[in-house]
Amino acid sequence: MNKQITLLGVSLLALAVSGCAVTTQPIERSVSEQRARDDLKAMFKDQEPLSGPLTLHDAMARAVKYNLESRLKVMEEALSRRQLDLATFDMLPRMALEAGYVGRNNVSASSSQSVLTNTQSLEPSTSQDRDRDVADLTMVWNVLDFGVSYVSAKQQADQRLIVQERRRKVVQTIIQDVRSAYWRAIAAQRLLGQIDSLMARVDSARKDSQQMSQQRIGDPVQALSYQRALIEASRQLEEQRRALSLAKTELATLINLPLGTDLTLAVPEGYDVPELKADFDSLEQQALASRPELREQDYQARISAAETKKAMLRMLPGLEFSAGGHYDSNSFLVNDRWADYGVKVTWNLFNVLSAPAAIDAAKAGEDVNAARRQAMSMAVLAQLYVANANYSEARRQFLTTQELASLDNQIVGQLRNRQQAQGIGELELIQGELNALQADLRRDLAYAELRNSYGQIFASAGIDPLPSGMPDTKLKTLANGLAERERQLDGGQLK
């Protein structure tokens, strides 16, 4: 019989172990394809369509609203808010409800034995039914746990504010990336047509030269040199085209447009050279007070200080209040329903022993955060000074390239006049136009760098590109807010 029971037990154990085995199947190709289709729909869902040429502030507004990384930070902020709501529930009393059925296969009986004679003094008896229904509702509230939970909730609130600062940083970075990509895309829109036209002329001149070589017209060495010069001009044009061709794709990615969208930009007239009117000392103070990274360290310092408070609170005894209601269907009970309540003091003495080490660790964390903040402050100031130096250098380079482009375009005008008078050949004119086109490209790229370095100054100072308290998140409202904030910064108004 014992062997049969043992065999049955081993069989049940083997069955339980085999039932707990975990197997998994590879995801089918059709599931991945459906997921890809769903993601493509979700990435561009509910976006306002393009209407007319895209301005810089329209592009920035689209990036703020539709950029996937920005959307992710919004979701993380919403998640942090929900986690804060969840943390507040830890401050509530613990309340437990239990209800069920209790039974046994024999009677719960007992007898008594005399401690003097060691003889049975009471025949076996029971005071409990074999089958009972029971229910309990108990509430326990520990004052010490409430204090620790309150401090933890404050820490979670600071974590939520840290998420907001990280979102600020993402928005500032995205706006800066859009500014850089937009002005390079403007250069592409201005010059790609000219590059394609000149490449077509170069190709036509090469074909004419090859036909003349085949017909043995003219000096062969001169013809081959002419063709080589045209191929070199074509190579330079191809390099310029490659440098510009991806600018609109990068911009479309930043503003979350479907890749391949026919994107037309609003090309401004002329080249407005920005001038920094803000006081640099004010920019330094603004950077140290407003940079998201430094503000995040401020909140981290508060979290570290709260850890010290929690370590000190755990040294104290806890005052615990309890109350409960109970029900037991036991027929032997005089009162099958009753309530109880109580107050008690709990004190984990080991916490007293470990508290000094915990407090020292928490204070060391505060010191580390302070040192990290100071090191980061120095890095922030260095970034601001570098941004200002880059702006000054970019301004000088743009003015130089603008002057060179003007001279090259004047030279091309003279070459066209000479070519019409048959004073020069096609190759010389093409070379002159190529030089002018390269000068225009350098000028436009230098202008893009100028606008980028100018915006980088305010990004390094931690200044938000959007004014606070926007009434809604419509694209037009965001674009107008961005434009208004830019006008304020151009006028030297930092706040």
BELBELTA-V480050 format. One record per residue. N is the residue number from 0. NEAR is the number of other ideal C-beta (glycine too) atoms within 12 Angstrom. D_FIRST is the distance of its C-alpha to the first C-alpha in whole Angstrom. Layout:
n->N near->NEAR d_first->D_FIRST
n->N near->NEAR d_first->D_FIRST
This chain:
n->0 near->7 d_first->0
n->1 near->8 d_first->4
n->2 near->9 d_first->5
n->3 near->10 d_first->5
n->4 near->11 d_first->6
n->5 near->12 d_first->9
n->6 near->13 d_first->10
n->7 near->14 d_first->11
n->8 near->14 d_first->12
n->9 near->14 d_first->14
n->10 near->14 d_first->15
n->11 near->14 d_first->17
n->12 near->14 d_first->18
n->13 near->14 d_first->20
n->14 near->13 d_first->21
n->15 near->12 d_first->23
n->16 near->12 d_first->24
n->17 near->12 d_first->26
n->18 near->11 d_first->27
n->19 near->10 d_first->29
n->20 near->10 d_first->31
n->21 near->8 d_first->35
n->22 near->8 d_first->37
n->23 near->6 d_first->41
n->24 near->7 d_first->43
n->25 near->8 d_first->47
n->26 near->12 d_first->49
n->27 near->10 d_first->51
n->28 near->10 d_first->55
n->29 near->10 d_first->56
n->30 near->13 d_first->54
n->31 near->13 d_first->56
n->32 near->13 d_first->59
n->33 near->14 d_first->59
n->34 near->15 d_first->58
n->35 near->15 d_first->62
n->36 near->13 d_first->63
n->37 near->13 d_first->62
n->38 near->14 d_first->63
n->39 near->14 d_first->67
n->40 near->14 d_first->67
n->41 near->16 d_first->66
n->42 near->20 d_first->68
n->43 near->23 d_first->71
n->44 near->15 d_first->70
n->45 near->13 d_first->73
n->46 near->23 d_first->75
n->47 near->23 d_first->79
n->48 near->14 d_first->81
n->49 near->24 d_first->84
n->50 near->14 d_first->87
n->51 near->11 d_first->90
n->52 near->19 d_first->90
n->53 near->36 d_first->88
n->54 near->28 d_first->89
n->55 near->35 d_first->88
n->56 near->32 d_first->87
n->57 near->35 d_first->85
n->58 near->44 d_first->83
n->59 near->40 d_first->82
n->60 near->39 d_first->81
n->61 near->41 d_first->79
n->62 near->44 d_first->77
n->63 near->41 d_first->77
n->64 near->34 d_first->75
n->65 near->35 d_first->73
n->66 near->33 d_first->73
n->67 near->25 d_first->69
n->68 near->24 d_first->69
n->69 near->35 d_first->70
n->70 near->27 d_first->68
n->71 near->18 d_first->65
n->72 near->28 d_first->67
n->73 near->25 d_first->67
n->74 near->17 d_first->64
n->75 near->23 d_first->63
n->76 near->26 d_first->65
n->77 near->18 d_first->63
n->78 near->19 d_first->60
n->79 near->28 d_first->61
n->80 near->21 d_first->62
n->81 near->17 d_first->59
n->82 near->24 d_first->57
n->83 near->26 d_first->60
n->84 near->17 d_first->59
n->85 near->18 d_first->55
n->86 near->25 d_first->56
n->87 near->20 d_first->58
n->88 near->18 d_first->55
n->89 near->24 d_first->54
n->90 near->23 d_first->56
n->91 near->18 d_first->55
n->92 near->21 d_first->52
n->93 near->22 d_first->49
n->94 near->17 d_first->48
n->95 near->17 d_first->44
n->96 near->16 d_first->43
n->97 near->18 d_first->39
n->98 near->17 d_first->38
n->99 near->15 d_first->34
n->100 near->15 d_first->32
n->101 near->19 d_first->30
n->102 near->17 d_first->27
n->103 near->14 d_first->24
n->104 near->7 d_first->21
n->105 near->11 d_first->22
n->106 near->16 d_first->26
n->107 near->19 d_first->27
n->108 near->17 d_first->29
n->109 near->14 d_first->30
n->110 near->13 d_first->32
n->111 near->15 d_first->35
n->112 near->14 d_first->36
n->113 near->11 d_first->39
n->114 near->8 d_first->40
n->115 near->7 d_first->43
n->116 near->9 d_first->41
n->117 near->9 d_first->38
n->118 near->11 d_first->37
n->119 near->13 d_first->35
n->120 near->14 d_first->38
n->121 near->14 d_first->37
n->122 near->11 d_first->34
n->123 near->15 d_first->31
n->124 near->15 d_first->33
n->125 near->18 d_first->32
n->126 near->17 d_first->35
n->127 near->22 d_first->33
n->128 near->22 d_first->32
n->129 near->18 d_first->28
n->130 near->19 d_first->30
n->131 near->23 d_first->33
n->132 near->20 d_first->35
n->133 near->24 d_first->37
n->134 near->22 d_first->40
n->135 near->24 d_first->42
n->136 near->22 d_first->45
n->137 near->22 d_first->46
n->138 near->22 d_first->49
n->139 near->26 d_first->49
n->140 near->26 d_first->53
n->141 near->30 d_first->53
n->142 near->23 d_first->57
n->143 near->26 d_first->56
n->144 near->27 d_first->54
n->145 near->26 d_first->57
n->146 near->26 d_first->59
n->147 near->28 d_first->57
n->148 near->27 d_first->56
n->149 near->23 d_first->60
n->150 near->31 d_first->61
n->151 near->29 d_first->59
n->152 near->27 d_first->60
n->153 near->27 d_first->64
n->154 near->32 d_first->62
n->155 near->31 d_first->61
n->156 near->25 d_first->64
n->157 near->31 d_first->66
n->158 near->28 d_first->64
n->159 near->30 d_first->65
n->160 near->27 d_first->68
n->161 near->32 d_first->68
n->162 near->31 d_first->66
n->163 near->27 d_first->70
n->164 near->31 d_first->72
n->165 near->27 d_first->70
n->166 near->33 d_first->71
n->167 near->33 d_first->74
n->168 near->29 d_first->74
n->169 near->31 d_first->73
n->170 near->35 d_first->76
n->171 near->35 d_first->78
n->172 near->29 d_first->77
n->173 near->39 d_first->77
n->174 near->40 d_first->80
n->175 near->30 d_first->82
n->176 near->31 d_first->80
n->177 near->46 d_first->82
n->178 near->38 d_first->85
n->179 near->35 d_first->85
n->180 near->36 d_first->84
n->181 near->42 d_first->86
n->182 near->42 d_first->89
n->183 near->35 d_first->88
n->184 near->39 d_first->88
n->185 near->36 d_first->91
n->186 near->41 d_first->93
n->187 near->36 d_first->91
n->188 near->29 d_first->92
n->189 near->29 d_first->96
n->190 near->35 d_first->96
n->191 near->30 d_first->93
n->192 near->17 d_first->96
n->193 near->29 d_first->99
n->194 near->34 d_first->97
n->195 near->21 d_first->96
n->196 near->19 d_first->100
n->197 near->36 d_first->101
n->198 near->30 d_first->98
n->199 near->17 d_first->99
n->200 near->27 d_first->103
n->201 near->34 d_first->102
n->202 near->22 d_first->100
n->203 near->18 d_first->103
n->204 near->31 d_first->106
n->205 near->29 d_first->103
n->206 near->17 d_first->104
n->207 near->24 d_first->107
n->208 near->31 d_first->108
n->209 near->21 d_first->106
n->210 near->16 d_first->108
n->211 near->20 d_first->111
n->212 near->22 d_first->110
n->213 near->14 d_first->109
n->214 near->12 d_first->112
n->215 near->10 d_first->114
n->216 near->14 d_first->116
n->217 near->19 d_first->116
n->218 near->13 d_first->115
n->219 near->17 d_first->112
n->220 near->11 d_first->111
n->221 near->17 d_first->112
n->222 near->25 d_first->110
n->223 near->18 d_first->107
n->224 near->17 d_first->107
n->225 near->29 d_first->108
n->226 near->28 d_first->104
n->227 near->19 d_first->103
n->228 near->25 d_first->104
n->229 near->33 d_first->102
n->230 near->23 d_first->99
n->231 near->20 d_first->99
n->232 near->34 d_first->100
n->233 near->29 d_first->97
n->234 near->18 d_first->94
n->235 near->26 d_first->95
n->236 near->35 d_first->95
n->237 near->21 d_first->92
n->238 near->19 d_first->91
n->239 near->32 d_first->92
n->240 near->27 d_first->90
n->241 near->16 d_first->87
n->242 near->24 d_first->87
n->243 near->35 d_first->88
n->244 near->22 d_first->86
n->245 near->18 d_first->83
n->246 near->34 d_first->84
n->247 near->31 d_first->84
n->248 near->21 d_first->80
n->249 near->26 d_first->79
n->250 near->40 d_first->81
n->251 near->31 d_first->79
n->252 near->29 d_first->76
n->253 near->37 d_first->76
n->254 near->46 d_first->77
n->255 near->31 d_first->74
n->256 near->32 d_first->76
n->257 near->20 d_first->75
n->258 near->19 d_first->76
n->259 near->11 d_first->79
n->260 near->20 d_first->81
n->261 near->14 d_first->84
n->262 near->31 d_first->85
n->263 near->22 d_first->89
n->264 near->31 d_first->90
n->265 near->21 d_first->93
n->266 near->23 d_first->95
n->267 near->20 d_first->97
n->268 near->8 d_first->101
n->269 near->10 d_first->102
n->270 near->27 d_first->100
n->271 near->16 d_first->100
n->272 near->22 d_first->99
n->273 near->30 d_first->97
n->274 near->16 d_first->99
n->275 near->31 d_first->96
n->276 near->19 d_first->98
n->277 near->30 d_first->95
n->278 near->14 d_first->96
n->279 near->24 d_first->94
n->280 near->14 d_first->93
n->281 near->24 d_first->92
n->282 near->35 d_first->90
n->283 near->28 d_first->88
n->284 near->23 d_first->87
n->285 near->30 d_first->86
n->286 near->36 d_first->84
n->287 near->28 d_first->82
n->288 near->20 d_first->82
n->289 near->31 d_first->80
n->290 near->34 d_first->79
n->291 near->33 d_first->75
n->292 near->29 d_first->74
n->293 near->36 d_first->75
n->294 near->31 d_first->74
n->295 near->30 d_first->71
n->296 near->31 d_first->71
n->297 near->27 d_first->73
n->298 near->30 d_first->69
n->299 near->28 d_first->67
n->300 near->29 d_first->69
n->301 near->27 d_first->68
n->302 near->30 d_first->65
n->303 near->31 d_first->65
n->304 near->26 d_first->67
n->305 near->31 d_first->64
n->306 near->31 d_first->61
n->307 near->29 d_first->63
n->308 near->27 d_first->63
n->309 near->31 d_first->60
n->310 near->29 d_first->59
n->311 near->24 d_first->61
n->312 near->29 d_first->60
n->313 near->33 d_first->56
n->314 near->26 d_first->58
n->315 near->25 d_first->59
n->316 near->19 d_first->56
n->317 near->24 d_first->55
n->318 near->20 d_first->56
n->319 near->23 d_first->53
n->320 near->23 d_first->53
n->321 near->24 d_first->50
n->322 near->22 d_first->50
n->323 near->25 d_first->48
n->324 near->23 d_first->47
n->325 near->25 d_first->43
n->326 near->22 d_first->42
n->327 near->27 d_first->39
n->328 near->22 d_first->38
n->329 near->24 d_first->37
n->330 near->15 d_first->38
n->331 near->18 d_first->39
n->332 near->17 d_first->41
n->333 near->10 d_first->45
n->334 near->12 d_first->46
n->335 near->18 d_first->43
n->336 near->19 d_first->46
n->337 near->18 d_first->47
n->338 near->16 d_first->49
n->339 near->17 d_first->49
n->340 near->17 d_first->51
n->341 near->16 d_first->52
n->342 near->16 d_first->53
n->343 near->16 d_first->52
n->344 near->15 d_first->54
n->345 near->20 d_first->51
n->346 near->18 d_first->52
n->347 near->19 d_first->51
n->348 near->13 d_first->52
n->349 near->12 d_first->51
n->350 near->24 d_first->53
n->351 near->18 d_first->56
n->352 near->12 d_first->56
n->353 near->16 d_first->55
n->354 near->24 d_first->58
n->355 near->17 d_first->61
n->356 near->17 d_first->60
n->357 near->24 d_first->59
n->358 near->25 d_first->62
n->359 near->17 d_first->64
n->360 near->19 d_first->62
n->361 near->29 d_first->63
n->362 near->22 d_first->66
n->363 near->18 d_first->66
n->364 near->25 d_first->65
n->365 near->26 d_first->68
n->366 near->18 d_first->71
n->367 near->19 d_first->69
n->368 near->28 d_first->70
n->369 near->21 d_first->73
n->370 near->17 d_first->74
n->371 near->22 d_first->72
n->372 near->27 d_first->75
n->373 near->18 d_first->78
n->374 near->17 d_first->77
n->375 near->26 d_first->77
n->376 near->26 d_first->80
n->377 near->18 d_first->82
n->378 near->21 d_first->80
n->379 near->32 d_first->81
n->380 near->27 d_first->85
n->381 near->17 d_first->85
n->382 near->28 d_first->84
n->383 near->35 d_first->86
n->384 near->22 d_first->89
n->385 near->19 d_first->88
n->386 near->32 d_first->88
n->387 near->27 d_first->92
n->388 near->20 d_first->93
n->389 near->26 d_first->91
n->390 near->33 d_first->93
n->391 near->22 d_first->96
n->392 near->19 d_first->96
n->393 near->32 d_first->95
n->394 near->28 d_first->98
n->395 near->19 d_first->100
n->396 near->24 d_first->99
n->397 near->32 d_first->99
n->398 near->20 d_first->103
n->399 near->20 d_first->103
n->400 near->29 d_first->102
n->401 near->26 d_first->103
n->402 near->19 d_first->107
n->403 near->23 d_first->106
n->404 near->31 d_first->105
n->405 near->19 d_first->108
n->406 near->20 d_first->110
n->407 near->27 d_first->108
n->408 near->24 d_first->108
n->409 near->18 d_first->112
n->410 near->24 d_first->112
n->411 near->30 d_first->111
n->412 near->18 d_first->113
n->413 near->21 d_first->116
n->414 near->27 d_first->114
n->415 near->21 d_first->114
n->416 near->16 d_first->118
n->417 near->18 d_first->119
n->418 near->22 d_first->116
n->419 near->13 d_first->118
n->420 near->11 d_first->121
n->421 near->11 d_first->120
n->422 near->13 d_first->120
n->423 near->20 d_first->117
n->424 near->21 d_first->114
n->425 near->27 d_first->111
n->426 near->29 d_first->109
n->427 near->25 d_first->111
n->428 near->30 d_first->110
n->429 near->38 d_first->106
n->430 near->31 d_first->106
n->431 near->30 d_first->108
n->432 near->34 d_first->106
n->433 near->37 d_first->102
n->434 near->28 d_first->104
n->435 near->31 d_first->104
n->436 near->38 d_first->101
n->437 near->31 d_first->99
n->438 near->30 d_first->101
n->439 near->35 d_first->100
n->440 near->36 d_first->96
n->441 near->27 d_first->97
n->442 near->35 d_first->98
n->443 near->36 d_first->96
n->444 near->33 d_first->93
n->445 near->32 d_first->95
n->446 near->37 d_first->95
n->447 near->37 d_first->91
n->448 near->28 d_first->91
n->449 near->37 d_first->93
n->450 near->37 d_first->91
n->451 near->32 d_first->88
n->452 near->34 d_first->89
n->453 near->36 d_first->91
n->454 near->38 d_first->88
n->455 near->35 d_first->86
n->456 near->42 d_first->88
n->457 near->41 d_first->87
n->458 near->40 d_first->83
n->459 near->39 d_first->83
n->460 near->38 d_first->84
n->461 near->38 d_first->81
n->462 near->38 d_first->83
n->463 near->34 d_first->82
n->464 near->40 d_first->83
n->465 near->33 d_first->83
n->466 near->22 d_first->84
n->467 near->13 d_first->82
n->468 near->10 d_first->81
n->469 near->23 d_first->82
n->470 near->12 d_first->82
n->471 near->13 d_first->80
n->472 near->21 d_first->78
n->473 near->17 d_first->80
n->474 near->29 d_first->82
n->475 near->21 d_first->85
n->476 near->23 d_first->85
n->477 near->33 d_first->83
n->478 near->33 d_first->86
n->479 near->23 d_first->88
n->480 near->30 d_first->86
n->481 near->36 d_first->86
n->482 near->24 d_first->90
n->483 near->20 d_first->91
n->484 near->32 d_first->89
n->485 near->30 d_first->90
n->486 near->17 d_first->94
n->487 near->22 d_first->93
n->488 near->32 d_first->92
n->489 near->23 d_first->95
n->490 near->15 d_first->97
n->491 near->21 d_first->96
n->492 near->19 d_first->94
n->493 near->28 d_first->90
n->494 near->19 d_first->89
